[in-house]
Protein backbone atom coordinates (compact mmCIF):
# COMPACT_ATOMS: atom_id res chain seq x y z
CA UNK A 1 0.00 0.00 0.00
CA UNK A 2 1.35 3.50 -0.76
CA UNK A 3 2.73 5.54 2.10
CA UNK A 4 2.01 9.24 2.46
CA UNK A 5 3.17 11.89 4.88
CA UNK A 6 0.96 14.78 5.92
CA UNK A 7 3.15 17.76 6.78
CA UNK A 8 1.88 20.77 8.72
CA UNK A 9 3.67 24.03 9.42
CA UNK A 10 2.15 25.86 12.37
CA UNK A 11 2.68 28.44 15.08
CA UNK A 12 0.99 29.63 18.24
CA UNK A 13 -1.27 32.58 17.44
CA UNK A 14 0.94 34.79 19.61
CA UNK A 15 3.58 34.53 22.34
CA UNK A 16 0.73 34.80 24.86
CA UNK A 17 -0.87 31.70 23.28
CA UNK A 18 2.17 29.44 23.70
CA UNK A 19 0.71 27.54 26.68
CA UNK A 20 -2.60 27.02 24.85
CA UNK A 21 -0.73 25.85 21.73
CA UNK A 22 1.41 23.46 23.80
CA UNK A 23 -1.59 21.98 25.63
CA UNK A 24 -3.97 21.71 22.66
CA UNK A 25 -1.62 20.98 19.74
CA UNK A 26 1.53 19.36 21.13
CA UNK A 27 0.03 17.50 24.09
CA UNK A 28 -3.30 16.50 22.51
CA UNK A 29 -3.84 17.12 18.79
CA UNK A 30 -0.85 15.12 17.56
CA UNK A 31 -1.97 12.10 19.61
CA UNK A 32 -5.62 12.56 18.61
CA UNK A 33 -4.73 12.58 14.92
CA UNK A 34 -2.34 9.63 15.30
CA UNK A 35 -5.28 7.48 16.45
CA UNK A 36 -6.96 7.92 13.04
CA UNK A 37 -7.32 4.72 10.97
CA UNK A 38 -4.41 4.13 8.55
CA UNK A 39 -2.05 6.33 10.62
CA UNK A 40 1.36 4.87 11.29
CA UNK A 41 2.59 7.72 13.49
CA UNK A 42 2.18 11.36 14.40
CA UNK A 43 5.07 13.59 15.47
CA UNK A 44 5.77 17.25 16.09
CA UNK A 45 9.13 18.98 15.84
CA UNK A 46 10.29 22.40 17.02
CA UNK A 47 12.87 24.31 14.98
CA UNK A 48 16.13 24.71 16.90
CA UNK A 49 18.32 26.34 14.28
CA UNK A 50 18.58 27.25 10.61
CA UNK A 51 20.21 25.20 7.88
CA UNK A 52 22.47 27.25 5.61
CA UNK A 53 20.92 30.44 7.02
CA UNK A 54 17.71 29.77 5.06
CA UNK A 55 14.59 31.41 6.49
CA UNK A 56 11.95 29.02 7.81
CA UNK A 57 8.21 29.37 7.33
CA UNK A 58 7.35 27.94 10.72
CA UNK A 59 8.75 27.11 14.12
CA UNK A 60 6.78 23.86 14.38
CA UNK A 61 6.51 20.96 11.95
CA UNK A 62 3.91 18.21 12.34
CA UNK A 63 4.47 14.93 10.51
CA UNK A 64 1.86 12.20 10.14
CA UNK A 65 2.74 8.96 8.35
CA UNK A 66 -0.18 7.17 6.67
CA UNK A 67 -0.76 4.09 4.56
CA UNK A 68 -3.70 4.48 2.16
CA UNK A 69 -4.64 3.77 -1.44
CA UNK A 70 -4.35 7.49 -2.26
CA UNK A 71 -3.81 10.79 -0.51
CA UNK A 72 -7.45 11.62 -1.35
CA UNK A 73 -8.56 8.54 0.61
CA UNK A 74 -6.28 9.48 3.51
CA UNK A 75 -7.68 13.02 3.49
CA UNK A 76 -11.29 11.76 3.45
CA UNK A 77 -10.69 9.32 6.31
CA UNK A 78 -8.88 11.97 8.37
CA UNK A 79 -11.65 14.54 7.83
CA UNK A 80 -14.31 12.00 8.83
CA UNK A 81 -12.24 11.00 11.88
CA UNK A 82 -11.78 14.57 13.04
CA UNK A 83 -15.50 15.34 12.58
CA UNK A 84 -16.57 12.41 14.80
CA UNK A 85 -16.87 13.59 18.43
CA UNK A 86 -16.73 9.96 19.60
CA UNK A 87 -13.85 8.75 17.43
CA UNK A 88 -11.77 7.66 20.42
CA UNK A 89 -11.77 7.92 24.20
CA UNK A 90 -9.53 11.02 24.29
CA UNK A 91 -11.58 13.09 21.82
CA UNK A 92 -13.87 14.68 24.43
CA UNK A 93 -10.88 15.94 26.44
CA UNK A 94 -9.23 17.30 23.28
CA UNK A 95 -12.42 19.12 22.25
CA UNK A 96 -12.89 20.51 25.77
CA UNK A 97 -9.36 21.94 25.65
CA UNK A 98 -10.16 23.64 22.34
CA UNK A 99 -13.36 25.06 23.83
CA UNK A 100 -11.39 26.31 26.85
CA UNK A 101 -9.20 28.37 24.49
CA UNK A 102 -12.05 29.51 22.24
CA UNK A 103 -11.06 27.29 19.30
CA UNK A 104 -7.85 26.16 17.71
CA UNK A 105 -5.00 28.13 19.33
CA UNK A 106 -2.65 28.15 16.34
CA UNK A 107 -1.99 29.53 12.90
CA UNK A 108 -1.34 27.09 10.08
CA UNK A 109 1.35 28.33 7.67
CA UNK A 110 1.17 25.37 5.29
CA UNK A 111 0.00 21.81 5.04
CA UNK A 112 -0.02 19.06 2.43
CA UNK A 113 0.19 15.38 1.57
CA UNK A 114 3.49 14.00 0.29
CA UNK A 115 3.97 10.53 -1.19
CA UNK A 116 7.10 8.61 -0.31
CA UNK A 117 9.11 8.22 -3.52
CA UNK A 118 12.34 6.78 -2.19
CA UNK A 119 14.12 6.41 1.13
CA UNK A 120 17.72 5.49 1.94
CA UNK A 121 18.84 4.12 5.28
CA UNK A 122 21.60 6.01 7.00
CA UNK A 123 24.42 4.54 9.04
CA UNK A 124 22.29 4.60 12.22
CA UNK A 125 19.46 2.53 10.68
Backbone as JSON Lines, residues from 0, in Angstrom:
{"i":0,"aa":"X","n":[0.85,-1.18,0.0],"ca":[0.0,0.0,0.0],"c":[0.89,1.24,0.0]}
{"i":1,"aa":"X","n":[0.54,2.27,-0.74],"ca":[1.35,3.5,-0.76],"c":[1.43,4.15,0.62]}
{"i":2,"aa":"X","n":[2.53,4.83,0.85],"ca":[2.73,5.54,2.1],"c":[2.79,7.03,1.81]}
{"i":3,"aa":"X","n":[2.06,7.79,2.6],"ca":[2.01,9.24,2.46],"c":[2.4,9.88,3.79]}
{"i":4,"aa":"X","n":[2.86,11.1,3.69],"ca":[3.17,11.89,4.88],"c":[2.4,13.19,4.78]}
{"i":5,"aa":"X","n":[1.65,13.5,5.82],"ca":[0.96,14.78,5.92],"c":[1.85,15.69,6.74]}
{"i":6,"aa":"X","n":[2.26,16.79,6.14],"ca":[3.15,17.76,6.78],"c":[2.33,19.01,7.13]}
{"i":7,"aa":"X","n":[2.52,19.52,8.32],"ca":[1.88,20.77,8.72],"c":[2.92,21.73,9.28]}
{"i":8,"aa":"X","n":[2.81,22.97,8.9],"ca":[3.67,24.03,9.42],"c":[2.77,24.95,10.25]}
{"i":9,"aa":"X","n":[3.06,25.1,11.52],"ca":[2.15,25.86,12.37],"c":[2.89,26.63,13.45]}
{"i":10,"aa":"X","n":[2.15,27.54,14.05],"ca":[2.68,28.44,15.08],"c":[1.59,28.73,16.1]}
{"i":11,"aa":"X","n":[1.98,29.06,17.33],"ca":[0.99,29.63,18.24],"c":[0.48,30.95,17.65]}
{"i":12,"aa":"X","n":[-0.72,31.34,17.99],"ca":[-1.27,32.58,17.44],"c":[-0.48,33.8,17.91]}
{"i":13,"aa":"X","n":[0.12,33.71,19.07],"ca":[0.94,34.79,19.61],"c":[1.81,34.2,20.72]}
{"i":14,"aa":"X","n":[2.76,34.99,21.22],"ca":[3.58,34.53,22.34],"c":[2.71,34.23,23.57]}
{"i":15,"aa":"X","n":[1.64,35.0,23.74],"ca":[0.73,34.8,24.86],"c":[-0.04,33.49,24.73]}
{"i":16,"aa":"X","n":[-0.13,32.94,23.52],"ca":[-0.87,31.7,23.28],"c":[0.03,30.46,23.33]}
{"i":17,"aa":"X","n":[1.27,30.59,23.71],"ca":[2.17,29.44,23.7],"c":[1.65,28.3,24.57]}
{"i":18,"aa":"X","n":[1.2,28.6,25.79],"ca":[0.71,27.54,26.68],"c":[-0.51,26.85,26.09]}
{"i":19,"aa":"X","n":[-1.41,27.61,25.49],"ca":[-2.6,27.02,24.85],"c":[-2.18,26.14,23.68]}
{"i":20,"aa":"X","n":[-1.25,26.62,22.87],"ca":[-0.73,25.85,21.73],"c":[-0.1,24.55,22.23]}
{"i":21,"aa":"X","n":[0.74,24.65,23.26],"ca":[1.41,23.46,23.8],"c":[0.39,22.44,24.3]}
{"i":22,"aa":"X","n":[-0.6,22.91,25.06],"ca":[-1.59,21.98,25.63],"c":[-2.46,21.37,24.54]}
{"i":23,"aa":"X","n":[-3.01,22.21,23.65],"ca":[-3.97,21.71,22.66],"c":[-3.27,20.97,21.53]}
{"i":24,"aa":"X","n":[-2.25,21.57,20.93],"ca":[-1.62,20.98,19.74],"c":[-0.59,19.92,20.09]}
{"i":25,"aa":"X","n":[0.42,20.29,20.86],"ca":[1.53,19.36,21.13],"c":[1.08,18.21,22.04]}
{"i":26,"aa":"X","n":[0.38,18.53,23.12],"ca":[0.03,17.5,24.09],"c":[-1.21,16.69,23.71]}
{"i":27,"aa":"X","n":[-2.06,17.21,22.8],"ca":[-3.3,16.5,22.51],"c":[-3.56,16.25,21.02]}
{"i":28,"aa":"X","n":[-3.43,17.26,20.18],"ca":[-3.84,17.12,18.79],"c":[-3.0,16.1,18.02]}
{"i":29,"aa":"X","n":[-1.72,16.08,18.26],"ca":[-0.85,15.12,17.56],"c":[-1.29,13.7,17.91]}
{"i":30,"aa":"X","n":[-1.51,13.43,19.2],"ca":[-1.97,12.1,19.61],"c":[-3.35,11.8,19.04]}
{"i":31,"aa":"X","n":[-4.26,12.75,19.12],"ca":[-5.62,12.56,18.61],"c":[-5.59,12.15,17.14]}
{"i":32,"aa":"X","n":[-4.82,12.86,16.34],"ca":[-4.73,12.58,14.92],"c":[-4.05,11.23,14.67]}
{"i":33,"aa":"X","n":[-3.06,10.9,15.48],"ca":[-2.34,9.63,15.3],"c":[-3.23,8.41,15.53]}
{"i":34,"aa":"X","n":[-4.34,8.58,16.24],"ca":[-5.28,7.48,16.45],"c":[-6.17,7.2,15.23]}
{"i":35,"aa":"X","n":[-6.13,8.07,14.24],"ca":[-6.96,7.92,13.04],"c":[-6.61,6.62,12.3]}
{"i":36,"aa":"X","n":[-7.61,5.92,11.75],"ca":[-7.32,4.72,10.97],"c":[-6.31,5.02,9.85]}
{"i":37,"aa":"X","n":[-5.46,4.08,9.57],"ca":[-4.41,4.13,8.55],"c":[-3.17,4.91,8.99]}
{"i":38,"aa":"X","n":[-3.22,5.58,10.15],"ca":[-2.05,6.33,10.62],"c":[-1.0,5.36,11.14]}
{"i":39,"aa":"X","n":[0.22,5.62,10.77],"ca":[1.36,4.87,11.29],"c":[1.94,5.6,12.5]}
{"i":40,"aa":"X","n":[2.05,6.92,12.38],"ca":[2.59,7.72,13.49],"c":[2.24,9.19,13.31]}
{"i":41,"aa":"X","n":[2.34,9.91,14.4],"ca":[2.18,11.36,14.4],"c":[3.27,11.95,15.26]}
{"i":42,"aa":"X","n":[3.95,12.97,14.76],"ca":[5.07,13.59,15.47],"c":[5.01,15.1,15.29]}
{"i":43,"aa":"X","n":[5.62,15.8,16.22],"ca":[5.77,17.25,16.09],"c":[7.21,17.6,16.42]}
{"i":44,"aa":"X","n":[7.75,18.54,15.67],"ca":[9.13,18.98,15.84],"c":[9.14,20.5,16.03]}
{"i":45,"aa":"X","n":[10.09,20.96,16.84],"ca":[10.29,22.4,17.02],"c":[11.64,22.77,16.42]}
{"i":46,"aa":"X","n":[11.65,23.82,15.62],"ca":[12.87,24.31,14.98],"c":[13.86,24.77,16.05]}
{"i":47,"aa":"X","n":[15.09,24.31,15.96],"ca":[16.13,24.71,16.9],"c":[17.24,25.51,16.27]}
{"i":48,"aa":"X","n":[17.28,25.57,14.94],"ca":[18.32,26.34,14.28],"c":[18.18,26.26,12.77]}
{"i":49,"aa":"X","n":[18.69,27.25,12.06],"ca":[18.58,27.25,10.61],"c":[19.58,26.3,9.96]}
{"i":50,"aa":"X","n":[19.29,25.96,8.73],"ca":[20.21,25.2,7.88],"c":[20.63,26.14,6.76]}
{"i":51,"aa":"X","n":[21.91,26.37,6.64],"ca":[22.47,27.25,5.61],"c":[21.88,28.65,5.65]}
{"i":52,"aa":"X","n":[21.49,29.1,6.84],"ca":[20.92,30.44,7.02],"c":[19.68,30.7,6.17]}
{"i":53,"aa":"X","n":[18.94,29.64,5.83],"ca":[17.71,29.77,5.06],"c":[16.56,30.08,6.02]}
{"i":54,"aa":"X","n":[15.74,31.04,5.67],"ca":[14.59,31.41,6.49],"c":[13.57,30.28,6.5]}
{"i":55,"aa":"X","n":[12.96,30.06,7.66],"ca":[11.95,29.02,7.81],"c":[10.57,29.63,7.88]}
{"i":56,"aa":"X","n":[9.59,28.9,7.34],"ca":[8.21,29.37,7.33],"c":[7.52,29.17,8.66]}
{"i":57,"aa":"X","n":[8.05,28.28,9.5],"ca":[7.35,27.94,10.72],"c":[8.33,27.44,11.78]}
{"i":58,"aa":"X","n":[7.94,27.62,13.02],"ca":[8.75,27.11,14.12],"c":[8.41,25.67,14.46]}
{"i":59,"aa":"X","n":[7.22,25.22,14.07],"ca":[6.78,23.86,14.38],"c":[6.43,23.12,13.1]}
{"i":60,"aa":"X","n":[6.77,21.84,13.08],"ca":[6.51,20.96,11.95],"c":[5.79,19.73,12.49]}
{"i":61,"aa":"X","n":[4.59,19.46,11.98],"ca":[3.91,18.21,12.34],"c":[4.03,17.25,11.18]}
{"i":62,"aa":"X","n":[4.25,15.97,11.51],"ca":[4.47,14.93,10.51],"c":[3.6,13.74,10.88]}
{"i":63,"aa":"X","n":[2.72,13.36,9.96],"ca":[1.86,12.2,10.14],"c":[2.14,11.22,9.02]}
{"i":64,"aa":"X","n":[2.5,9.99,9.36],"ca":[2.74,8.96,8.35],"c":[1.48,8.1,8.22]}
{"i":65,"aa":"X","n":[1.08,7.84,6.97],"ca":[-0.18,7.17,6.67],"c":[0.03,6.15,5.57]}
{"i":66,"aa":"X","n":[-0.67,5.02,5.68],"ca":[-0.76,4.09,4.56],"c":[-2.2,4.12,4.05]}
{"i":67,"aa":"X","n":[-2.37,4.39,2.76],"ca":[-3.7,4.48,2.16],"c":[-3.56,4.28,0.65]}
{"i":68,"aa":"X","n":[-4.66,3.97,0.01],"ca":[-4.64,3.77,-1.44],"c":[-4.27,5.04,-2.2]}
{"i":69,"aa":"X","n":[-4.65,6.2,-1.62],"ca":[-4.35,7.49,-2.26],"c":[-4.34,8.56,-1.18]}
{"i":70,"aa":"X","n":[-3.76,9.71,-1.49],"ca":[-3.81,10.79,-0.51],"c":[-5.24,11.3,-0.36]}
{"i":71,"aa":"X","n":[-6.04,11.2,-1.43],"ca":[-7.45,11.62,-1.35],"c":[-8.2,10.75,-0.33]}
{"i":72,"aa":"X","n":[-7.92,9.43,-0.36],"ca":[-8.56,8.54,0.61],"c":[-8.09,8.88,2.02]}
{"i":73,"aa":"X","n":[-6.81,9.11,2.19],"ca":[-6.28,9.48,3.51],"c":[-6.91,10.77,4.0]}
{"i":74,"aa":"X","n":[-7.06,11.74,3.14],"ca":[-7.68,13.02,3.49],"c":[-9.14,12.82,3.91]}
{"i":75,"aa":"X","n":[-9.88,12.02,3.13],"ca":[-11.29,11.76,3.45],"c":[-11.42,11.08,4.81]}
{"i":76,"aa":"X","n":[-10.63,10.05,5.04],"ca":[-10.69,9.32,6.31],"c":[-10.32,10.24,7.48]}
{"i":77,"aa":"X","n":[-9.29,11.05,7.31],"ca":[-8.88,11.97,8.37],"c":[-9.97,12.99,8.66]}
{"i":78,"aa":"X","n":[-10.57,13.55,7.62],"ca":[-11.65,14.54,7.83],"c":[-12.84,13.92,8.54]}
{"i":79,"aa":"X","n":[-13.21,12.7,8.16],"ca":[-14.31,12.0,8.83],"c":[-13.95,11.72,10.29]}
{"i":80,"aa":"X","n":[-12.72,11.28,10.53],"ca":[-12.24,11.0,11.88],"c":[-12.31,12.24,12.75]}
{"i":81,"aa":"X","n":[-11.82,13.35,12.23],"ca":[-11.78,14.57,13.04],"c":[-13.16,15.16,13.27]}
{"i":82,"aa":"X","n":[-14.13,14.85,12.42],"ca":[-15.5,15.34,12.58],"c":[-16.31,14.5,13.57]}
{"i":83,"aa":"X","n":[-15.84,13.31,13.92],"ca":[-16.57,12.41,14.8],"c":[-16.22,12.7,16.26]}
{"i":84,"aa":"X","n":[-17.17,13.26,17.04],"ca":[-16.87,13.59,18.43],"c":[-16.59,12.38,19.31]}
{"i":85,"aa":"X","n":[-16.93,11.18,18.83],"ca":[-16.73,9.96,19.6],"c":[-15.7,9.04,18.97]}
{"i":86,"aa":"X","n":[-14.81,9.58,18.18],"ca":[-13.85,8.75,17.43],"c":[-12.96,7.91,18.33]}
{"i":87,"aa":"X","n":[-12.58,8.44,19.47],"ca":[-11.77,7.66,20.42],"c":[-11.95,8.26,21.8]}
{"i":88,"aa":"X","n":[-11.51,7.54,22.81],"ca":[-11.77,7.92,24.2],"c":[-11.18,9.27,24.6]}
{"i":89,"aa":"X","n":[-10.15,9.74,23.94],"ca":[-9.53,11.02,24.29],"c":[-10.12,12.22,23.57]}
{"i":90,"aa":"X","n":[-11.04,11.99,22.64],"ca":[-11.58,13.09,21.82],"c":[-12.31,14.13,22.66]}
{"i":91,"aa":"X","n":[-13.11,13.72,23.63],"ca":[-13.87,14.68,24.43],"c":[-12.93,15.63,25.17]}
{"i":92,"aa":"X","n":[-11.85,15.1,25.73],"ca":[-10.88,15.94,26.44],"c":[-10.22,16.93,25.47]}
{"i":93,"aa":"X","n":[-9.86,16.44,24.28],"ca":[-9.23,17.3,23.28],"c":[-10.18,18.43,22.86]}
{"i":94,"aa":"X","n":[-11.44,18.1,22.63],"ca":[-12.42,19.12,22.25],"c":[-12.67,20.11,23.39]}
{"i":95,"aa":"X","n":[-12.7,19.62,24.62],"ca":[-12.89,20.51,25.77],"c":[-11.73,21.49,25.9]}
{"i":96,"aa":"X","n":[-10.52,21.04,25.62],"ca":[-9.36,21.94,25.65],"c":[-9.5,23.02,24.59]}
{"i":97,"aa":"X","n":[-9.91,22.64,23.38],"ca":[-10.16,23.64,22.34],"c":[-11.21,24.64,22.75]}
{"i":98,"aa":"X","n":[-12.29,24.16,23.36],"ca":[-13.36,25.06,23.83],"c":[-12.84,26.01,24.9]}
{"i":99,"aa":"X","n":[-11.97,25.49,25.78],"ca":[-11.39,26.31,26.85],"c":[-10.63,27.51,26.26]}
{"i":100,"aa":"X","n":[-9.98,27.3,25.12],"ca":[-9.2,28.37,24.49],"c":[-9.96,29.1,23.39]}
{"i":101,"aa":"X","n":[-11.24,28.82,23.24],"ca":[-12.05,29.51,22.24],"c":[-11.79,29.06,20.82]}
{"i":102,"aa":"X","n":[-11.34,27.83,20.64],"ca":[-11.06,27.29,19.3],"c":[-9.64,26.79,19.19]}
{"i":103,"aa":"X","n":[-9.2,26.68,17.98],"ca":[-7.85,26.16,17.71],"c":[-6.82,27.25,17.97]}
{"i":104,"aa":"X","n":[-5.93,27.07,18.96],"ca":[-5.0,28.13,19.33],"c":[-3.7,28.11,18.51]}
{"i":105,"aa":"X","n":[-3.85,28.14,17.18],"ca":[-2.65,28.15,16.34],"c":[-2.97,28.73,14.97]}
{"i":106,"aa":"X","n":[-1.92,29.12,14.29],"ca":[-1.99,29.53,12.9],"c":[-1.31,28.46,12.07]}
{"i":107,"aa":"X","n":[-1.93,28.08,10.97],"ca":[-1.34,27.09,10.08],"c":[-0.7,27.83,8.91]}
{"i":108,"aa":"X","n":[0.6,27.64,8.72],"ca":[1.35,28.33,7.67],"c":[1.45,27.51,6.39]}
{"i":109,"aa":"X","n":[1.13,26.24,6.47],"ca":[1.17,25.37,5.29],"c":[0.86,23.95,5.7]}
{"i":110,"aa":"X","n":[0.32,23.19,4.76],"ca":[0.0,21.81,5.04],"c":[-0.2,21.09,3.72]}
{"i":111,"aa":"X","n":[0.18,19.81,3.66],"ca":[-0.02,19.06,2.43],"c":[0.38,17.62,2.57]}
{"i":112,"aa":"X","n":[-0.1,16.81,1.63],"ca":[0.19,15.38,1.57],"c":[1.36,15.14,0.64]}
{"i":113,"aa":"X","n":[2.32,14.35,1.09],"ca":[3.49,14.0,0.29],"c":[3.56,12.48,0.2]}
{"i":114,"aa":"X","n":[3.82,11.97,-1.0],"ca":[3.97,10.53,-1.19],"c":[5.44,10.17,-1.13]}
{"i":115,"aa":"X","n":[5.73,9.09,-0.39],"ca":[7.1,8.61,-0.31],"c":[7.53,8.08,-1.68]}
{"i":116,"aa":"X","n":[8.58,8.64,-2.23],"ca":[9.11,8.22,-3.52],"c":[10.28,7.25,-3.32]}
{"i":117,"aa":"X","n":[11.18,7.62,-2.42],"ca":[12.34,6.78,-2.19],"c":[12.93,7.15,-0.84]}
{"i":118,"aa":"X","n":[13.5,6.18,-0.16],"ca":[14.12,6.41,1.13],"c":[15.4,5.6,1.2]}
{"i":119,"aa":"X","n":[16.43,6.16,1.79],"ca":[17.72,5.49,1.94],"c":[18.05,5.39,3.42]}
{"i":120,"aa":"X","n":[18.45,4.22,3.88],"ca":[18.84,4.12,5.28],"c":[20.2,4.78,5.5]}
{"i":121,"aa":"X","n":[20.32,5.42,6.63],"ca":[21.6,6.01,7.0],"c":[22.4,5.04,7.85]}
{"i":122,"aa":"X","n":[23.57,5.44,8.28],"ca":[24.42,4.54,9.04],"c":[23.84,4.15,10.4]}
{"i":123,"aa":"X","n":[22.9,4.91,10.91],"ca":[22.29,4.6,12.22],"c":[21.08,3.69,12.09]}
{"i":124,"aa":"X","n":[20.66,3.35,10.87],"ca":[19.46,2.53,10.68],"c":[19.67,1.12,11.16]}
